[in-house]
Amino acid sequence: MVEYAMSKQESEPSPHVVSDAPATVVSPASAVPPSKLVGMQAHVRLLDSVAAFTHHRDIDALDHSLVLSLAELTSARSVSLAKRTPESHGAQLQSIVHCASDESGSYRVWVTEPEPGDPALVSLWRCMDRTEAQLPSAEDGAGLLVPIVCEGRVLGALQLDSDVPESSSRPLVDGFARIYANYTDLLNESERDKLTGLYNRRTFERHLQRLLHQVDAPAQSNASIERRSRRGPGQIWLAIMDIDHFKHINDRFGHVYGDEVILLLAQQMRACFRHDDVLFRFGGEEFVILLNADDEPTVRTALERFRRRVTTHVFPQAMHVSVSIGFASFGKSDYQQTVLDRADKALYFAKENGRDCTHGYESLAVRGLLGQAVPVGSIDLF
């Protein structure tokens, strides 16, 4: 803003002088140099991008919006977001979200699951391990790499391949990395169970719908968003798990010890199941797992492997802890509550027939073992 200093005498109109000169009208735009207008437009575009990608309340959608925003702002050839698994999972990459332009010049977003030991990921790992930016390198073909860090935890890294000079692109990527880290931390607080870090029940329907969509529409070669996995689309299965005699554990050792058992059980779940199996704590001693598998024997094998792992694990106080598991499959026309009730019936059967075992609804139904009246909804899911 331009300010004009005027004396009191100048500022007050003279009663004896009347000016016939036309008033001068100054256009606001003409007062701003063109270079500043361009800069303001760039800032508005940047703010629009930040507002667009922080609008999402879903982390997967946030990931896609982040790489797309960066690609559009820098006219990049490609942008990648590498996501690292939590520290408790061990040092490995969970997924990589890619954004690149296709033959028509439009940007396309897709997700891949990296192969362990892939030499193409050496630069990414170096960036995350050192928690410092890596400049573009002609030696390994890597673009600008910036780590994503939140409170000392490395969440992943951003990789940018663009003609924009590093002096201009790096502050932008650094800023987006910080915003992404802070925002995902907030989302995780609202989506995760406070004690275990597993997903909470409020997020169940959203995760379920995403898995069902991936199975129903596995091939989207022309879509703007794709997911590519080493494991092809199978069938979605839902398992409900309950800690056996948990009330006895609380009554004998106290609720603090009971919480420790729940926490250790959640750690065993993370260690045993795959990255793309979705794990929930629904409250108390009740857990839910969403799995993608081709058939019932595959699901049973995975669940039995976990059940045996819990049985042989040495818990504090040398307490023997076991779990009962019931599971059911999602058919194309099945309602969510229907499958929950089926898995709950299988769980009820397991608890009524010795506990510390795994049963599938479909197998029990074929054998006629669910002919008797079995209460539906024995655990409070919703």
Short mmCIF file of the C-alpha atoms (twelve columns), coordinates in Angstrom:
data_MODEL
# 
_entry.id   MODEL 
# 
loop_
_atom_site.group_PDB 
_atom_site.id 
_atom_site.type_symbol 
_atom_site.label_atom_id 
_atom_site.label_alt_id 
_atom_site.label_comp_id 
_atom_site.label_asym_id 
_atom_site.label_seq_id 
_atom_site.Cartn_x 
_atom_site.Cartn_y 
_atom_site.Cartn_z 
_atom_site.pdbx_PDB_model_num 
ATOM 1   C CA . MET A 1   0.000   0.000   0.000   1 
ATOM 2   C CA . VAL A 2   1.306   3.501   -0.876  1 
ATOM 3   C CA . GLU A 3   0.827   6.105   1.813   1 
ATOM 4   C CA . TYR A 4   0.818   9.870   1.243   1 
ATOM 5   C CA . ALA A 5   1.874   12.330  3.940   1 
ATOM 6   C CA . MET A 6   -0.245  15.477  3.966   1 
ATOM 7   C CA . SER A 7   -0.115  18.487  6.202   1 
ATOM 8   C CA . LYS A 8   -3.188  19.522  8.134   1 
ATOM 9   C CA . GLN A 9   -3.486  22.603  5.921   1 
ATOM 10  C CA . GLU A 10  -3.339  20.521  2.753   1 
ATOM 11  C CA . SER A 11  -5.826  18.020  4.050   1 
ATOM 12  C CA . GLU A 12  -8.527  20.587  4.786   1 
ATOM 13  C CA . PRO A 13  -10.317 22.191  1.793   1 
ATOM 14  C CA . SER A 14  -9.973  25.948  1.481   1 
ATOM 15  C CA . PRO A 15  -13.250 27.825  1.653   1 
ATOM 16  C CA . HIS A 16  -12.042 30.351  -0.932  1 
ATOM 17  C CA . VAL A 17  -10.663 27.967  -3.604  1 
ATOM 18  C CA . VAL A 18  -12.792 25.803  -5.849  1 
ATOM 19  C CA . SER A 19  -11.060 23.441  -8.253  1 
ATOM 20  C CA . ASP A 20  -12.672 22.458  -11.553 1 
ATOM 21  C CA . ALA A 21  -10.045 19.750  -12.230 1 
ATOM 22  C CA . PRO A 22  -11.600 16.293  -12.814 1 
ATOM 23  C CA . ALA A 23  -11.024 13.706  -10.093 1 
ATOM 24  C CA . THR A 24  -8.360  11.120  -10.839 1 
ATOM 25  C CA . VAL A 25  -9.517  7.512   -10.463 1 
ATOM 26  C CA . VAL A 26  -6.744  4.962   -9.813  1 
ATOM 27  C CA . SER A 27  -7.493  1.312   -10.739 1 
ATOM 28  C CA . PRO A 28  -6.406  -1.118  -7.969  1 
ATOM 29  C CA . ALA A 29  -4.878  -3.439  -10.580 1 
ATOM 30  C CA . SER A 30  -2.752  -0.659  -12.048 1 
ATOM 31  C CA . ALA A 31  -1.263  -0.029  -8.610  1 
ATOM 32  C CA . VAL A 32  0.139   -3.598  -8.445  1 
ATOM 33  C CA . PRO A 33  3.100   -4.491  -10.679 1 
ATOM 34  C CA . PRO A 34  2.448   -7.412  -13.072 1 
ATOM 35  C CA . SER A 35  5.216   -9.460  -11.452 1 
ATOM 36  C CA . LYS A 36  3.462   -9.235  -8.090  1 
ATOM 37  C CA . LEU A 37  0.157   -10.235 -9.678  1 
ATOM 38  C CA . VAL A 38  1.792   -13.363 -11.053 1 
ATOM 39  C CA . GLY A 39  3.233   -14.130 -7.637  1 
ATOM 40  C CA . MET A 40  -0.154  -13.657 -5.988  1 
ATOM 41  C CA . GLN A 41  -1.780  -15.983 -8.510  1 
ATOM 42  C CA . ALA A 42  0.858   -18.620 -7.776  1 
ATOM 43  C CA . HIS A 43  0.171   -18.292 -4.044  1 
ATOM 44  C CA . VAL A 44  -3.566  -18.663 -4.611  1 
ATOM 45  C CA . ARG A 45  -2.960  -21.771 -6.700  1 
ATOM 46  C CA . LEU A 46  -0.752  -23.212 -3.952  1 
ATOM 47  C CA . LEU A 47  -3.336  -22.499 -1.272  1 
ATOM 48  C CA . ASP A 48  -6.035  -24.090 -3.433  1 
ATOM 49  C CA . SER A 49  -3.909  -27.240 -3.714  1 
ATOM 50  C CA . VAL A 50  -3.304  -27.404 0.038   1 
ATOM 51  C CA . ALA A 51  -7.003  -26.862 0.735   1 
ATOM 52  C CA . ALA A 52  -7.924  -29.569 -1.784  1 
ATOM 53  C CA . PHE A 53  -5.698  -32.291 -0.385  1 
ATOM 54  C CA . THR A 54  -6.378  -31.515 3.290   1 
ATOM 55  C CA . HIS A 55  -10.109 -31.662 2.557   1 
ATOM 56  C CA . HIS A 56  -9.938  -35.465 2.659   1 
ATOM 57  C CA . ARG A 57  -10.741 -37.422 5.811   1 
ATOM 58  C CA . ASP A 58  -9.439  -40.664 4.328   1 
ATOM 59  C CA . ILE A 59  -5.690  -41.355 4.262   1 
ATOM 60  C CA . ASP A 60  -5.725  -43.194 0.914   1 
ATOM 61  C CA . ALA A 61  -7.572  -40.314 -0.749  1 
ATOM 62  C CA . LEU A 62  -5.152  -37.911 0.936   1 
ATOM 63  C CA . ASP A 63  -2.189  -39.824 -0.534  1 
ATOM 64  C CA . HIS A 64  -3.603  -39.587 -4.051  1 
ATOM 65  C CA . SER A 65  -4.393  -35.900 -3.702  1 
ATOM 66  C CA . LEU A 66  -0.903  -35.141 -2.369  1 
ATOM 67  C CA . VAL A 67  1.016   -36.618 -5.301  1 
ATOM 68  C CA . LEU A 68  -1.442  -35.159 -7.817  1 
ATOM 69  C CA . SER A 69  -1.183  -31.664 -6.292  1 
ATOM 70  C CA . LEU A 70  2.614   -31.754 -6.341  1 
ATOM 71  C CA . ALA A 71  2.666   -33.021 -9.919  1 
ATOM 72  C CA . GLU A 72  0.357   -30.260 -11.124 1 
ATOM 73  C CA . LEU A 73  2.161   -27.479 -9.229  1 
ATOM 74  C CA . THR A 74  5.597   -28.464 -10.580 1 
ATOM 75  C CA . SER A 75  4.556   -29.837 -14.007 1 
ATOM 76  C CA . ALA A 76  6.408   -32.958 -12.910 1 
ATOM 77  C CA . ARG A 77  7.119   -35.986 -15.022 1 
ATOM 78  C CA . SER A 78  6.393   -38.074 -11.941 1 
ATOM 79  C CA . VAL A 79  5.801   -37.845 -8.203  1 
ATOM 80  C CA . SER A 80  5.976   -40.783 -5.789  1 
ATOM 81  C CA . LEU A 81  4.965   -41.150 -2.156  1 
ATOM 82  C CA . ALA A 82  6.700   -44.038 -0.390  1 
ATOM 83  C CA . LYS A 83  4.902   -45.101 2.796   1 
ATOM 84  C CA . ARG A 84  6.868   -46.863 5.496   1 
ATOM 85  C CA . THR A 85  5.301   -49.328 7.913   1 
ATOM 86  C CA . PRO A 86  5.117   -48.343 11.602  1 
ATOM 87  C CA . GLU A 87  8.216   -48.995 13.682  1 
ATOM 88  C CA . SER A 88  6.599   -52.012 15.347  1 
ATOM 89  C CA . HIS A 89  6.286   -53.726 11.947  1 
ATOM 90  C CA . GLY A 90  9.994   -53.541 11.217  1 
ATOM 91  C CA . ALA A 91  11.666  -51.419 8.588   1 
ATOM 92  C CA . GLN A 92  9.860   -52.032 5.313   1 
ATOM 93  C CA . LEU A 93  7.854   -50.174 2.725   1 
ATOM 94  C CA . GLN A 94  4.120   -50.641 2.873   1 
ATOM 95  C CA . SER A 95  3.228   -49.122 -0.501  1 
ATOM 96  C CA . ILE A 96  4.247   -46.530 -3.083  1 
ATOM 97  C CA . VAL A 97  1.720   -44.072 -4.528  1 
ATOM 98  C CA . HIS A 98  2.736   -42.979 -8.032  1 
ATOM 99  C CA . CYS A 99  1.577   -40.060 -10.169 1 
ATOM 100 C CA . ALA A 100 2.752   -39.625 -13.759 1 
ATOM 101 C CA . SER A 101 1.418   -38.155 -16.981 1 
ATOM 102 C CA . ASP A 102 0.094   -40.488 -19.655 1 
ATOM 103 C CA . GLU A 103 0.253   -40.141 -23.458 1 
ATOM 104 C CA . SER A 104 -2.565  -37.600 -23.461 1 
ATOM 105 C CA . GLY A 105 -0.793  -35.428 -20.897 1 
ATOM 106 C CA . SER A 106 -3.250  -36.228 -18.117 1 
ATOM 107 C CA . TYR A 107 -1.957  -37.315 -14.740 1 
ATOM 108 C CA . ARG A 108 -2.691  -40.846 -13.575 1 
ATOM 109 C CA . VAL A 109 -2.391  -42.132 -10.007 1 
ATOM 110 C CA . TRP A 110 -1.804  -45.742 -8.978  1 
ATOM 111 C CA . VAL A 111 -0.441  -47.714 -6.040  1 
ATOM 112 C CA . THR A 112 2.116   -50.527 -6.001  1 
ATOM 113 C CA . GLU A 113 3.408   -52.834 -3.297  1 
ATOM 114 C CA . PRO A 114 7.213   -52.747 -3.479  1 
ATOM 115 C CA . GLU A 115 9.248   -55.923 -3.733  1 
ATOM 116 C CA . PRO A 116 11.601  -56.400 -0.752  1 
ATOM 117 C CA . GLY A 117 15.201  -55.773 -1.712  1 
ATOM 118 C CA . ASP A 118 14.348  -53.944 -4.948  1 
ATOM 119 C CA . PRO A 119 17.595  -52.123 -5.952  1 
ATOM 120 C CA . ALA A 120 15.519  -49.273 -7.418  1 
ATOM 121 C CA . LEU A 121 14.516  -48.362 -3.862  1 
ATOM 122 C CA . VAL A 122 18.046  -47.822 -2.550  1 
ATOM 123 C CA . SER A 123 17.812  -44.028 -2.837  1 
ATOM 124 C CA . LEU A 124 14.452  -43.999 -1.068  1 
ATOM 125 C CA . TRP A 125 15.823  -46.032 1.815   1 
ATOM 126 C CA . ARG A 126 18.890  -43.800 2.066   1 
ATOM 127 C CA . CYS A 127 16.634  -40.737 2.314   1 
ATOM 128 C CA . MET A 128 14.484  -42.287 5.056   1 
ATOM 129 C CA . ASP A 129 17.382  -43.810 7.022   1 
ATOM 130 C CA . ARG A 130 19.309  -40.534 7.072   1 
ATOM 131 C CA . THR A 131 16.132  -38.439 7.478   1 
ATOM 132 C CA . GLU A 132 17.545  -35.848 5.126   1 
ATOM 133 C CA . ALA A 133 16.734  -34.706 1.599   1 
ATOM 134 C CA . GLN A 134 18.630  -36.274 -1.303  1 
ATOM 135 C CA . LEU A 135 19.291  -34.067 -4.309  1 
ATOM 136 C CA . PRO A 136 18.602  -35.308 -7.856  1 
ATOM 137 C CA . SER A 137 21.267  -37.771 -8.974  1 
ATOM 138 C CA . ALA A 138 22.189  -38.629 -12.540 1 
ATOM 139 C CA . GLU A 139 23.994  -41.703 -11.235 1 
ATOM 140 C CA . ASP A 140 20.916  -43.607 -10.080 1 
ATOM 141 C CA . GLY A 141 18.277  -41.593 -11.939 1 
ATOM 142 C CA . ALA A 142 16.542  -40.577 -8.719  1 
ATOM 143 C CA . GLY A 143 14.817  -37.221 -8.530  1 
ATOM 144 C CA . LEU A 144 14.591  -34.967 -5.515  1 
ATOM 145 C CA . LEU A 145 13.879  -37.028 -2.375  1 
ATOM 146 C CA . VAL A 146 12.462  -35.535 0.835   1 
ATOM 147 C CA . PRO A 147 11.741  -37.584 4.001   1 
ATOM 148 C CA . ILE A 148 8.369   -37.329 5.743   1 
ATOM 149 C CA . VAL A 149 8.960   -37.111 9.489   1 
ATOM 150 C CA . CYS A 150 6.534   -36.552 12.359  1 
ATOM 151 C CA . GLU A 151 7.842   -36.207 15.923  1 
ATOM 152 C CA . GLY A 152 10.962  -38.170 15.090  1 
ATOM 153 C CA . ARG A 153 9.068   -40.993 13.339  1 
ATOM 154 C CA . VAL A 154 9.834   -41.550 9.660   1 
ATOM 155 C CA . LEU A 155 6.535   -42.017 7.835   1 
ATOM 156 C CA . GLY A 156 8.006   -42.268 4.330   1 
ATOM 157 C CA . ALA A 157 9.429   -40.062 1.599   1 
ATOM 158 C CA . LEU A 158 8.397   -37.963 -1.402  1 
ATOM 159 C CA . GLN A 159 10.195  -38.273 -4.735  1 
ATOM 160 C CA . LEU A 160 9.875   -35.602 -7.437  1 
ATOM 161 C CA . ASP A 161 11.090  -35.787 -11.038 1 
ATOM 162 C CA . SER A 162 10.636  -32.335 -12.538 1 
ATOM 163 C CA . ASP A 163 12.414  -29.684 -14.622 1 
ATOM 164 C CA . VAL A 164 11.722  -27.086 -11.932 1 
ATOM 165 C CA . PRO A 165 15.068  -26.045 -10.358 1 
ATOM 166 C CA . GLU A 166 15.847  -27.689 -7.047  1 
ATOM 167 C CA . SER A 167 16.048  -24.273 -5.380  1 
ATOM 168 C CA . SER A 168 12.372  -23.730 -6.195  1 
ATOM 169 C CA . SER A 169 10.989  -27.264 -5.924  1 
ATOM 170 C CA . ARG A 170 12.625  -28.313 -2.671  1 
ATOM 171 C CA . PRO A 171 10.894  -25.714 -0.412  1 
ATOM 172 C CA . LEU A 172 7.581   -26.742 -1.984  1 
ATOM 173 C CA . VAL A 173 8.150   -30.477 -1.435  1 
ATOM 174 C CA . ASP A 174 9.480   -29.816 2.085   1 
ATOM 175 C CA . GLY A 175 6.343   -27.853 2.910   1 
ATOM 176 C CA . PHE A 176 3.978   -30.483 1.538   1 
ATOM 177 C CA . ALA A 177 5.880   -33.198 3.431   1 
ATOM 178 C CA . ARG A 178 5.432   -31.319 6.723   1 
ATOM 179 C CA . ILE A 179 1.734   -30.652 6.101   1 
ATOM 180 C CA . TYR A 180 1.180   -34.294 5.118   1 
ATOM 181 C CA . ALA A 181 2.986   -35.572 8.239   1 
ATOM 182 C CA . ASN A 182 0.987   -33.352 10.591  1 
ATOM 183 C CA . TYR A 183 -2.330  -34.039 8.889   1 
ATOM 184 C CA . THR A 184 -1.919  -37.823 8.732   1 
ATOM 185 C CA . ASP A 185 -1.015  -37.764 12.419  1 
ATOM 186 C CA . LEU A 186 -4.341  -36.037 13.151  1 
ATOM 187 C CA . LEU A 187 -6.244  -38.495 10.952  1 
ATOM 188 C CA . ASN A 188 -4.597  -41.450 12.663  1 
ATOM 189 C CA . GLU A 189 -5.657  -40.103 16.052  1 
ATOM 190 C CA . SER A 190 -9.285  -40.081 14.940  1 
ATOM 191 C CA . GLU A 191 -9.111  -43.432 13.130  1 
ATOM 192 C CA . ARG A 192 -7.036  -45.497 15.551  1 
ATOM 193 C CA . ASP A 193 -7.789  -47.148 18.855  1 
ATOM 194 C CA . LYS A 194 -5.923  -45.245 21.565  1 
ATOM 195 C CA . LEU A 195 -4.522  -48.324 23.332  1 
ATOM 196 C CA . THR A 196 -3.521  -50.607 20.454  1 
ATOM 197 C CA . GLY A 197 -3.116  -48.341 17.430  1 
ATOM 198 C CA . LEU A 198 -5.400  -50.643 15.422  1 
ATOM 199 C CA . TYR A 199 -8.261  -49.120 13.439  1 
ATOM 200 C CA . ASN A 200 -11.346 -48.336 15.489  1 
ATOM 201 C CA . ARG A 201 -14.901 -49.426 14.731  1 
ATOM 202 C CA . ARG A 202 -15.862 -46.045 13.211  1 
ATOM 203 C CA . THR A 203 -13.602 -46.721 10.232  1 
ATOM 204 C CA . PHE A 204 -14.860 -50.252 9.594   1 
ATOM 205 C CA . GLU A 205 -17.446 -49.504 6.921   1 
ATOM 206 C CA . ARG A 206 -15.090 -47.297 4.893   1 
ATOM 207 C CA . HIS A 207 -12.322 -49.925 4.837   1 
ATOM 208 C CA . LEU A 208 -14.815 -52.639 3.986   1 
ATOM 209 C CA . GLN A 209 -16.291 -50.697 1.068   1 
ATOM 210 C CA . ARG A 210 -12.814 -50.018 -0.325  1 
ATOM 211 C CA . LEU A 211 -11.876 -53.708 -0.219  1 
ATOM 212 C CA . LEU A 212 -15.156 -54.738 -1.837  1 
ATOM 213 C CA . HIS A 213 -14.651 -52.159 -4.574  1 
ATOM 214 C CA . GLN A 214 -11.169 -53.491 -5.296  1 
ATOM 215 C CA . VAL A 215 -12.562 -56.999 -5.674  1 
ATOM 216 C CA . ASP A 216 -15.539 -55.932 -7.799  1 
ATOM 217 C CA . ALA A 217 -13.474 -53.723 -10.110 1 
ATOM 218 C CA . PRO A 218 -9.940  -55.197 -10.210 1 
ATOM 219 C CA . ALA A 219 -9.075  -53.948 -13.696 1 
ATOM 220 C CA . GLN A 220 -9.273  -50.197 -14.158 1 
ATOM 221 C CA . SER A 221 -6.587  -49.639 -16.734 1 
ATOM 222 C CA . ASN A 222 -8.213  -46.470 -18.007 1 
ATOM 223 C CA . ALA A 223 -9.148  -45.056 -14.623 1 
ATOM 224 C CA . SER A 224 -7.339  -42.141 -13.051 1 
ATOM 225 C CA . ILE A 225 -6.727  -44.105 -9.843  1 
ATOM 226 C CA . GLU A 226 -5.559  -47.692 -9.840  1 
ATOM 227 C CA . ARG A 227 -4.241  -50.179 -7.337  1 
ATOM 228 C CA . ARG A 228 -1.816  -52.860 -8.397  1 
ATOM 229 C CA . SER A 229 -0.888  -55.648 -6.049  1 
ATOM 230 C CA . ARG A 230 1.210   -58.741 -6.319  1 
ATOM 231 C CA . ARG A 231 -1.809  -60.611 -4.994  1 
ATOM 232 C CA . GLY A 232 -4.719  -60.696 -7.420  1 
ATOM 233 C CA . PRO A 233 -8.291  -59.931 -6.395  1 
ATOM 234 C CA . GLY A 234 -9.868  -62.722 -4.382  1 
ATOM 235 C CA . GLN A 235 -12.773 -62.658 -1.948  1 
ATOM 236 C CA . ILE A 236 -13.287 -60.604 1.192   1 
ATOM 237 C CA . TRP A 237 -13.557 -62.466 4.491   1 
ATOM 238 C CA . LEU A 238 -14.469 -61.101 7.910   1 
ATOM 239 C CA . ALA A 239 -13.157 -62.630 11.121  1 
ATOM 240 C CA . ILE A 240 -14.288 -61.794 14.659  1 
ATOM 241 C CA . MET A 241 -11.890 -62.664 17.463  1 
ATOM 242 C CA . ASP A 242 -12.461 -62.719 21.210  1 
ATOM 243 C CA . ILE A 243 -9.960  -63.223 24.053  1 
ATOM 244 C CA . ASP A 244 -11.039 -66.266 26.042  1 
ATOM 245 C CA . HIS A 245 -11.972 -65.717 29.710  1 
ATOM 246 C CA . PHE A 246 -10.875 -62.095 29.558  1 
ATOM 247 C CA . LYS A 247 -13.132 -61.128 32.471  1 
ATOM 248 C CA . HIS A 248 -11.269 -63.674 34.600  1 
ATOM 249 C CA . ILE A 249 -7.956  -62.050 33.608  1 
ATOM 250 C CA . ASN A 250 -9.234  -58.613 34.634  1 
ATOM 251 C CA . ASP A 251 -10.731 -59.893 37.881  1 
ATOM 252 C CA . ARG A 252 -7.585  -61.767 38.886  1 
ATOM 253 C CA . PHE A 253 -4.828  -59.365 37.787  1 
ATOM 254 C CA . GLY A 254 -6.604  -56.023 37.379  1 
ATOM 255 C CA . HIS A 255 -7.507  -53.840 34.425  1 
ATOM 256 C CA . VAL A 256 -3.960  -52.546 33.950  1 
ATOM 257 C CA . TYR A 257 -2.772  -56.072 33.273  1 
ATOM 258 C CA . GLY A 258 -5.817  -56.660 31.079  1 
ATOM 259 C CA . ASP A 259 -4.842  -53.631 28.971  1 
ATOM 260 C CA . GLU A 260 -1.319  -55.012 28.673  1 
ATOM 261 C CA . VAL A 261 -2.693  -58.313 27.347  1 
ATOM 262 C CA . ILE A 262 -4.776  -56.431 24.759  1 
ATOM 263 C CA . LEU A 263 -1.753  -54.356 23.713  1 
ATOM 264 C CA . LEU A 264 0.487   -57.426 23.349  1 
ATOM 265 C CA . LEU A 265 -2.216  -59.230 21.394  1 
ATOM 266 C CA . ALA A 266 -2.461  -56.292 18.969  1 
ATOM 267 C CA . GLN A 267 1.320   -56.431 18.480  1 
ATOM 268 C CA . GLN A 268 1.051   -60.127 17.655  1 
ATOM 269 C CA . MET A 269 -1.685  -59.349 15.125  1 
ATOM 270 C CA . ARG A 270 0.517   -56.812 13.333  1 
ATOM 271 C CA . ALA A 271 3.415   -59.250 13.259  1 
ATOM 272 C CA . CYS A 272 1.344   -62.170 11.959  1 
ATOM 273 C CA . PHE A 273 -1.045  -60.722 9.363   1 
ATOM 274 C CA . ARG A 274 -0.199  -59.098 6.036   1 
ATOM 275 C CA . HIS A 275 0.080   -55.336 5.509   1 
ATOM 276 C CA . ASP A 276 -3.139  -55.243 3.502   1 
ATOM 277 C CA . ASP A 277 -5.170  -57.271 6.018   1 
ATOM 278 C CA . VAL A 278 -7.128  -54.622 7.922   1 
ATOM 279 C CA . LEU A 279 -7.105  -54.965 11.708  1 
ATOM 280 C CA . PHE A 280 -9.628  -53.420 14.090  1 
ATOM 281 C CA . ARG A 281 -10.281 -53.276 17.795  1 
ATOM 282 C CA . PHE A 282 -13.999 -52.911 18.315  1 
ATOM 283 C CA . GLY A 283 -13.748 -52.389 22.053  1 
ATOM 284 C CA . GLY A 284 -12.942 -54.486 25.122  1 
ATOM 285 C CA . GLU A 285 -11.462 -57.845 24.117  1 
ATOM 286 C CA . GLU A 286 -13.137 -57.939 20.689  1 
ATOM 287 C CA . PHE A 287 -11.207 -57.627 17.445  1 
ATOM 288 C CA . VAL A 288 -12.187 -57.769 13.774  1 
ATOM 289 C CA . ILE A 289 -10.025 -58.632 10.761  1 
ATOM 290 C CA . LEU A 290 -10.780 -58.069 7.059   1 
ATOM 291 C CA . LEU A 291 -8.842  -60.397 4.744   1 
ATOM 292 C CA . ASN A 292 -8.647  -60.868 0.989   1 
ATOM 293 C CA . ALA A 293 -8.219  -64.541 0.071   1 
ATOM 294 C CA . ASP A 294 -9.265  -66.975 -2.640  1 
ATOM 295 C CA . ASP A 295 -10.962 -69.611 -0.496  1 
ATOM 296 C CA . GLU A 296 -11.895 -70.747 3.008   1 
ATOM 297 C CA . PRO A 297 -8.863  -73.030 3.579   1 
ATOM 298 C CA . THR A 298 -6.533  -70.083 2.928   1 
ATOM 299 C CA . VAL A 299 -8.375  -67.922 5.446   1 
ATOM 300 C CA . ARG A 300 -8.515  -70.722 8.004   1 
ATOM 301 C CA . THR A 301 -4.763  -71.297 7.670   1 
ATOM 302 C CA . ALA A 302 -4.014  -67.614 8.299   1 
ATOM 303 C CA . LEU A 303 -6.320  -67.391 11.294  1 
ATOM 304 C CA . GLU A 304 -5.124  -70.683 12.763  1 
ATOM 305 C CA . ARG A 305 -1.523  -69.552 12.417  1 
ATOM 306 C CA . PHE A 306 -2.355  -66.507 14.513  1 
ATOM 307 C CA . ARG A 307 -4.358  -68.486 17.080  1 
ATOM 308 C CA . ARG A 308 -1.440  -70.870 17.640  1 
ATOM 309 C CA . ARG A 309 0.941   -67.928 17.872  1 
ATOM 310 C CA . VAL A 310 -1.119  -66.453 20.721  1 
ATOM 311 C CA . THR A 311 -1.379  -69.794 22.518  1 
ATOM 312 C CA . THR A 312 2.399   -70.273 22.526  1 
ATOM 313 C CA . HIS A 313 3.266   -66.664 23.360  1 
ATOM 314 C CA . VAL A 314 4.547   -66.071 26.887  1 
ATOM 315 C CA . PHE A 315 2.496   -63.282 28.434  1 
ATOM 316 C CA . PRO A 316 3.489   -61.488 31.675  1 
ATOM 317 C CA . GLN A 317 2.703   -63.352 34.883  1 
ATOM 318 C CA . ALA A 318 3.101   -66.545 32.803  1 
ATOM 319 C CA . MET A 319 -0.612  -66.264 32.108  1 
ATOM 320 C CA . HIS A 320 -1.954  -68.561 29.386  1 
ATOM 321 C CA . VAL A 321 -3.968  -66.507 26.894  1 
ATOM 322 C CA . SER A 322 -6.022  -67.935 24.059  1 
ATOM 323 C CA . VAL A 323 -8.479  -66.605 21.498  1 
ATOM 324 C CA . SER A 324 -11.598 -67.917 19.777  1 
ATOM 325 C CA . ILE A 325 -12.233 -66.931 16.165  1 
ATOM 326 C CA . GLY A 326 -15.262 -67.043 13.875  1 
ATOM 327 C CA . PHE A 327 -15.218 -65.998 10.232  1 
ATOM 328 C CA . ALA A 328 -17.476 -65.676 7.190   1 
ATOM 329 C CA . SER A 329 -17.209 -64.561 3.563   1 
ATOM 330 C CA . PHE A 330 -18.735 -61.607 1.738   1 
ATOM 331 C CA . GLY A 331 -20.844 -62.565 -1.249  1 
ATOM 332 C CA . LYS A 332 -21.657 -60.072 -4.001  1 
ATOM 333 C CA . SER A 333 -25.189 -59.507 -2.696  1 
ATOM 334 C CA . ASP A 334 -24.463 -59.756 1.035   1 
ATOM 335 C CA . TYR A 335 -25.210 -56.931 3.416   1 
ATOM 336 C CA . GLN A 336 -22.564 -55.885 5.908   1 
ATOM 337 C CA . GLN A 337 -24.691 -56.744 8.943   1 
ATOM 338 C CA . THR A 338 -25.522 -60.174 7.492   1 
ATOM 339 C CA . VAL A 339 -21.864 -61.176 7.288   1 
ATOM 340 C CA . LEU A 340 -21.159 -59.738 10.727  1 
ATOM 341 C CA . ASP A 341 -23.939 -61.923 12.120  1 
ATOM 342 C CA . ARG A 342 -22.600 -65.011 10.323  1 
ATOM 343 C CA . ALA A 343 -19.075 -64.496 11.662  1 
ATOM 344 C CA . ASP A 344 -20.573 -63.846 15.091  1 
ATOM 345 C CA . LYS A 345 -22.455 -67.162 14.938  1 
ATOM 346 C CA . ALA A 346 -19.229 -68.975 14.072  1 
ATOM 347 C CA . LEU A 347 -17.492 -67.241 16.988  1 
ATOM 348 C CA . TYR A 348 -20.331 -68.232 19.324  1 
ATOM 349 C CA . PHE A 349 -19.957 -71.845 18.167  1 
ATOM 350 C CA . ALA A 350 -16.201 -71.718 18.860  1 
ATOM 351 C CA . LYS A 351 -16.744 -70.380 22.368  1 
ATOM 352 C CA . GLU A 352 -19.435 -72.950 23.113  1 
ATOM 353 C CA . ASN A 353 -17.286 -75.826 21.866  1 
ATOM 354 C CA . GLY A 354 -14.072 -75.610 23.827  1 
ATOM 355 C CA . ARG A 355 -12.754 -72.111 22.979  1 
ATOM 356 C CA . ASP A 356 -9.188  -71.637 21.666  1 
ATOM 357 C CA . CYS A 357 -10.308 -72.669 18.167  1 
ATOM 358 C CA . THR A 358 -11.282 -71.276 14.760  1 
ATOM 359 C CA . HIS A 359 -14.531 -71.935 12.889  1 
ATOM 360 C CA . GLY A 360 -15.937 -70.708 9.582   1 
ATOM 361 C CA . TYR A 361 -19.639 -70.065 9.131   1 
ATOM 362 C CA . GLU A 362 -19.880 -71.652 5.684   1 
ATOM 363 C CA . SER A 363 -18.229 -74.885 6.802   1 
ATOM 364 C CA . LEU A 364 -20.406 -75.112 9.913   1 
ATOM 365 C CA . ALA A 365 -23.557 -74.470 7.861   1 
ATOM 366 C CA . VAL A 366 -22.693 -77.197 5.324   1 
ATOM 367 C CA . ARG A 367 -22.218 -79.712 8.144   1 
ATOM 368 C CA . GLY A 368 -25.507 -78.702 9.708   1 
ATOM 369 C CA . LEU A 369 -23.899 -77.607 12.954  1 
ATOM 370 C CA . LEU A 370 -25.757 -74.314 13.055  1 
ATOM 371 C CA . GLY A 371 -29.199 -75.882 12.889  1 
ATOM 372 C CA . GLN A 372 -29.895 -75.092 16.519  1 
ATOM 373 C CA . ALA A 373 -30.877 -71.565 17.477  1 
ATOM 374 C CA . VAL A 374 -27.702 -69.562 17.819  1 
ATOM 375 C CA . PRO A 375 -27.982 -66.015 19.231  1 
ATOM 376 C CA . VAL A 376 -27.080 -63.346 16.673  1 
ATOM 377 C CA . GLY A 377 -25.039 -60.363 17.696  1 
ATOM 378 C CA . SER A 378 -23.461 -61.792 20.830  1 
ATOM 379 C CA . ILE A 379 -20.919 -58.999 20.683  1 
ATOM 380 C CA . ASP A 380 -21.884 -55.366 20.395  1 
ATOM 381 C CA . LEU A 381 -20.602 -54.415 16.953  1 
ATOM 382 C CA . PHE A 382 -22.678 -51.341 16.199  1 
# 
